[in-house]
């Protein structure tokens, strides 16, 4: 598959603005491992090979175990995630699949996340989910190939 366009080259101001959001997320109070798991799950749902490759590699470099990485798609049944991580993954799935149900992010999913994260952390988690969904769409539409290709 051939890359259609290079968004970073053709829309550098937009790309840099998105990199600014990434800097914010790097400094936020949500655990790095949780952010990577959320990015991996959204990228799986959206079929973004580039982002999936990147975030699995980032998580692995940060010390994430193979078991936790290969189990993200089945997080509900895998025993290796904390309750807080499960809440973040549920929120990620709901926010990524907005059109799949009449109430895209039900109160029970939000309430569970709110049990584990402060309002400030929830705000950062919402930004992280929105951000990875935006990156997924850019990379899928432009057919960006994984770096490991």
Phi and psi in degrees as GROMACS dihedral restraints (atoms count N, CA, C in turn):
[ dihedral_restraints ]
;  ai    aj    ak    al  type     phi  dphi    fc
    3     4     5     6     1   -96.3    20    10
    4     5     6     7     1   135.2    20    10
    6     7     8     9     1   -63.1    20    10
    7     8     9    10     1   133.6    20    10
    9    10    11    12     1   -77.3    20    10
   10    11    12    13     1   -50.5    20    10
   12    13    14    15     1  -147.5    20    10
   13    14    15    16     1   161.0    20    10
   15    16    17    18     1  -106.9    20    10
   16    17    18    19     1    99.4    20    10
   18    19    20    21     1   -61.1    20    10
   19    20    21    22     1   -38.1    20    10
   21    22    23    24     1   -62.8    20    10
   22    23    24    25     1   -32.1    20    10
   24    25    26    27     1   -81.5    20    10
   25    26    27    28     1   -38.5    20    10
   27    28    29    30     1   -89.0    20    10
   28    29    30    31     1   -21.4    20    10
   30    31    32    33     1  -134.5    20    10
   31    32    33    34     1    62.6    20    10
   33    34    35    36     1   -62.2    20    10
   34    35    36    37     1   -33.6    20    10
   36    37    38    39     1   -65.9    20    10
   37    38    39    40     1   -42.9    20    10
   39    40    41    42     1   -65.5    20    10
   40    41    42    43     1   -43.5    20    10
   42    43    44    45     1   -60.6    20    10
   43    44    45    46     1   -43.8    20    10
   45    46    47    48     1   -66.1    20    10
   46    47    48    49     1   -35.9    20    10
   48    49    50    51     1   -62.6    20    10
   49    50    51    52     1   -41.8    20    10
   51    52    53    54     1   -66.9    20    10
   52    53    54    55     1   -35.7    20    10
   54    55    56    57     1   -63.7    20    10
   55    56    57    58     1   -34.1    20    10
   57    58    59    60     1   -62.2    20    10
   58    59    60    61     1   -39.7    20    10
   60    61    62    63     1   -63.9    20    10
   61    62    63    64     1   -39.3    20    10
   63    64    65    66     1   -61.6    20    10
   64    65    66    67     1   -38.9    20    10
   66    67    68    69     1   -62.8    20    10
   67    68    69    70     1   -42.4    20    10
   69    70    71    72     1   -58.6    20    10
   70    71    72    73     1   -47.3    20    10
   72    73    74    75     1   -64.1    20    10
   73    74    75    76     1   -34.6    20    10
   75    76    77    78     1   -63.3    20    10
   76    77    78    79     1   -29.7    20    10
   78    79    80    81     1   -98.6    20    10
   79    80    81    82     1    -4.7    20    10
   81    82    83    84     1   -72.8    20    10
   82    83    84    85     1   171.7    20    10
   84    85    86    87     1   -87.3    20    10
   85    86    87    88     1     0.1    20    10
   87    88    89    90     1   -78.8    20    10
   88    89    90    91     1   132.7    20    10
   90    91    92    93     1   -54.1    20    10
   91    92    93    94     1   138.3    20    10
   93    94    95    96     1   -55.0    20    10
   94    95    96    97     1   -43.1    20    10
   96    97    98    99     1   -60.6    20    10
   97    98    99   100     1   -39.5    20    10
   99   100   101   102     1   -64.3    20    10
  100   101   102   103     1   -44.0    20    10
  102   103   104   105     1   -61.7    20    10
  103   104   105   106     1   -43.0    20    10
  105   106   107   108     1   -64.5    20    10
  106   107   108   109     1   -41.6    20    10
  108   109   110   111     1   -61.5    20    10
  109   110   111   112     1   -41.8    20    10
  111   112   113   114     1   -63.9    20    10
  112   113   114   115     1   -42.6    20    10
  114   115   116   117     1   -65.2    20    10
  115   116   117   118     1   -38.9    20    10
  117   118   119   120     1   -64.7    20    10
  118   119   120   121     1   -46.7    20    10
  120   121   122   123     1   -64.1    20    10
  121   122   123   124     1   -45.4    20    10
  123   124   125   126     1   -61.9    20    10
  124   125   126   127     1   -40.6    20    10
  126   127   128   129     1   -66.4    20    10
  127   128   129   130     1   -34.1    20    10
  129   130   131   132     1   -63.3    20    10
  130   131   132   133     1   -49.4    20    10
  132   133   134   135     1   -59.5    20    10
  133   134   135   136     1   -42.7    20    10
  135   136   137   138     1   -84.2    20    10
  136   137   138   139     1    -5.2    20    10
  138   139   140   141     1    66.1    20    10
  139   140   141   142     1    37.2    20    10
  141   142   143   144     1   -97.7    20    10
  142   143   144   145     1    98.5    20    10
  144   145   146   147     1   -63.8    20    10
  145   146   147   148     1   -39.1    20    10
  147   148   149   150     1   -61.2    20    10
  148   149   150   151     1   -52.2    20    10
  150   151   152   153     1   -68.7    20    10
  151   152   153   154     1   -37.2    20    10
  153   154   155   156     1   -61.6    20    10
  154   155   156   157     1   -47.0    20    10
  156   157   158   159     1   -58.6    20    10
  157   158   159   160     1   -47.7    20    10
  159   160   161   162     1   -62.0    20    10
  160   161   162   163     1   -47.6    20    10
  162   163   164   165     1   -77.8    20    10
  163   164   165   166     1   -28.3    20    10
  165   166   167   168     1   -66.4    20    10
  166   167   168   169     1   -43.5    20    10
  168   169   170   171     1   -64.2    20    10
  169   170   171   172     1   -43.1    20    10
  171   172   173   174     1   -60.4    20    10
  172   173   174   175     1   -44.7    20    10
  174   175   176   177     1   -64.4    20    10
  175   176   177   178     1   -41.5    20    10
  177   178   179   180     1   -62.5    20    10
  178   179   180   181     1   -44.4    20    10
  180   181   182   183     1   -61.8    20    10
  181   182   183   184     1   -32.1    20    10
  183   184   185   186     1   -81.8    20    10
  184   185   186   187     1     2.5    20    10
  186   187   188   189     1   100.4    20    10
  187   188   189   190     1     8.6    20    10
  189   190   191   192     1   -66.4    20    10
  190   191   192   193     1   142.2    20    10
  192   193   194   195     1   -79.5    20    10
  193   194   195   196     1   153.8    20    10
  195   196   197   198     1   -58.3    20    10
  196   197   198   199     1   -42.5    20    10
  198   199   200   201     1   -56.3    20    10
  199   200   201   202     1   -46.7    20    10
  201   202   203   204     1   -68.5    20    10
  202   203   204   205     1   -33.6    20    10
  204   205   206   207     1   -72.6    20    10
  205   206   207   208     1   -42.6    20    10
  207   208   209   210     1   -79.3    20    10
  208   209   210   211     1    -9.5    20    10
  210   211   212   213     1   -99.2    20    10
  211   212   213   214     1    -1.1    20    10
  213   214   215   216     1   -56.2    20    10
  214   215   216   217     1   -42.0    20    10
  216   217   218   219     1   -64.3    20    10
  217   218   219   220     1   -23.4    20    10
  219   220   221   222     1  -116.5    20    10
  220   221   222   223     1    36.2    20    10
  222   223   224   225     1   -56.4    20    10
  223   224   225   226     1   -31.1    20    10
  225   226   227   228     1   -63.4    20    10
  226   227   228   229     1   -33.5    20    10
  228   229   230   231     1  -101.8    20    10
  229   230   231   232     1    -9.0    20    10
  231   232   233   234     1   -87.6    20    10
  232   233   234   235     1   130.8    20    10
  234   235   236   237     1   -79.7    20    10
  235   236   237   238     1     0.4    20    10
  237   238   239   240     1   -90.8    20    10
  238   239   240   241     1     4.7    20    10
  240   241   242   243     1  -109.6    20    10
  241   242   243   244     1   146.0    20    10
  243   244   245   246     1   -75.9    20    10
  244   245   246   247     1   165.5    20    10
  246   247   248   249     1   -61.8    20    10
  247   248   249   250     1   -36.5    20    10
  249   250   251   252     1   -64.7    20    10
  250   251   252   253     1   -43.5    20    10
  252   253   254   255     1   -64.0    20    10
  253   254   255   256     1   -40.3    20    10
  255   256   257   258     1   -61.5    20    10
  256   257   258   259     1   -41.2    20    10
  258   259   260   261     1   -63.6    20    10
  259   260   261   262     1   -41.0    20    10
  261   262   263   264     1   -66.5    20    10
  262   263   264   265     1   -39.3    20    10
  264   265   266   267     1   -68.4    20    10
  265   266   267   268     1   -38.4    20    10
  267   268   269   270     1   -63.1    20    10
  268   269   270   271     1   -43.7    20    10
  270   271   272   273     1   -63.4    20    10
  271   272   273   274     1   -41.3    20    10
  273   274   275   276     1   -59.9    20    10
  274   275   276   277     1   -48.1    20    10
  276   277   278   279     1   -61.4    20    10
  277   278   279   280     1   -46.5    20    10
  279   280   281   282     1   -61.6    20    10
  280   281   282   283     1   -45.8    20    10
  282   283   284   285     1   -72.1    20    10
  283   284   285   286     1   -23.0    20    10
  285   286   287   288     1   -82.6    20    10
  286   287   288   289     1   -31.4    20    10
  288   289   290   291     1  -106.3    20    10
  289   290   291   292     1    51.9    20    10
  291   292   293   294     1   -56.0    20    10
  292   293   294   295     1   -36.0    20    10
  294   295   296   297     1   -85.7    20    10
  295   296   297   298     1    -1.3    20    10
  297   298   299   300     1   -82.2    20    10
  298   299   300   301     1   -11.6    20    10
  300   301   302   303     1  -152.4    20    10
  301   302   303   304     1   157.5    20    10
  303   304   305   306     1   -62.3    20    10
  304   305   306   307     1   -36.6    20    10
  306   307   308   309     1  -110.7    20    10
  307   308   309   310     1    90.6    20    10
  309   310   311   312     1   -54.5    20    10
  310   311   312   313     1   -43.0    20    10
  312   313   314   315     1  -123.5    20    10
  313   314   315   316     1    89.2    20    10
  315   316   317   318     1   -61.3    20    10
  316   317   318   319     1   155.2    20    10
  318   319   320   321     1   -56.8    20    10
  319   320   321   322     1   -35.7    20    10
  321   322   323   324     1   -66.6    20    10
  322   323   324   325     1   -35.8    20    10
  324   325   326   327     1   -68.1    20    10
  325   326   327   328     1   -44.1    20    10
  327   328   329   330     1   -63.7    20    10
  328   329   330   331     1   -44.8    20    10
  330   331   332   333     1   -62.0    20    10
  331   332   333   334     1   -39.4    20    10
  333   334   335   336     1   -64.6    20    10
  334   335   336   337     1   -43.1    20    10
  336   337   338   339     1   -62.8    20    10
  337   338   339   340     1   -40.0    20    10
  339   340   341   342     1   -66.7    20    10
  340   341   342   343     1   -21.9    20    10
  342   343   344   345     1   -70.1    20    10
  343   344   345   346     1   -25.8    20    10
  345   346   347   348     1  -108.0    20    10
  346   347   348   349     1   -17.7    20    10
  348   349   350   351     1  -130.9    20    10
  349   350   351   352     1   143.7    20    10
  351   352   353   354     1   -68.8    20    10
  352   353   354   355     1   167.1    20    10
  354   355   356   357     1   -58.6    20    10
  355   356   357   358     1   -40.1    20    10
  357   358   359   360     1   -63.9    20    10
  358   359   360   361     1   -41.6    20    10
  360   361   362   363     1   -67.2    20    10
  361   362   363   364     1   -39.6    20    10
  363   364   365   366     1   -61.7    20    10
  364   365   366   367     1   -42.4    20    10
  366   367   368   369     1   -59.3    20    10
  367   368   369   370     1   -44.4    20    10
  369   370   371   372     1   -65.8    20    10
  370   371   372   373     1   -38.5    20    10
  372   373   374   375     1   -65.2    20    10
  373   374   375   376     1   -41.6    20    10
  375   376   377   378     1   -61.2    20    10
  376   377   378   379     1   -43.3    20    10
  378   379   380   381     1   -62.6    20    10
  379   380   381   382     1   -42.6    20    10
  381   382   383   384     1   -61.8    20    10
  382   383   384   385     1   -41.9    20    10
  384   385   386   387     1   -66.3    20    10
  385   386   387   388     1   -44.9    20    10
  387   388   389   390     1   -61.8    20    10
  388   389   390   391     1   -41.9    20    10
  390   391   392   393     1   -63.6    20    10
  391   392   393   394     1   -47.2    20    10
  393   394   395   396     1   -67.4    20    10
  394   395   396   397     1   -33.7    20    10
  396   397   398   399     1   -64.3    20    10
  397   398   399   400     1   -38.8    20    10
  399   400   401   402     1   -65.0    20    10
  400   401   402   403     1   -46.7    20    10
  402   403   404   405     1   -59.9    20    10
  403   404   405   406     1   -43.6    20    10
  405   406   407   408     1   -56.9    20    10
  406   407   408   409     1   -44.5    20    10
  408   409   410   411     1   -66.8    20    10
  409   410   411   412     1   -40.1    20    10
  411   412   413   414     1   -62.0    20    10
  412   413   414   415     1   -47.2    20    10
  414   415   416   417     1   -72.0    20    10
  415   416   417   418     1   -37.5    20    10
  417   418   419   420     1   -68.8    20    10
  418   419   420   421     1   -47.2    20    10
  420   421   422   423     1   -63.9    20    10
  421   422   423   424     1   -40.8    20    10
  423   424   425   426     1   -84.2    20    10
  424   425   426   427     1    -5.2    20    10
  426   427   428   429     1    60.4    20    10
  427   428   429   430     1    45.4    20    10
  429   430   431   432     1   -69.8    20    10
  430   431   432   433     1   127.2    20    10
  432   433   434   435     1   -83.1    20    10
  433   434   435   436     1   145.8    20    10
  435   436   437   438     1   -57.4    20    10
  436   437   438   439     1   146.1    20    10
  438   439   440   441     1   -63.3    20    10
  439   440   441   442     1   -29.6    20    10
  441   442   443   444     1   -79.7    20    10
  442   443   444   445     1     0.8    20    10
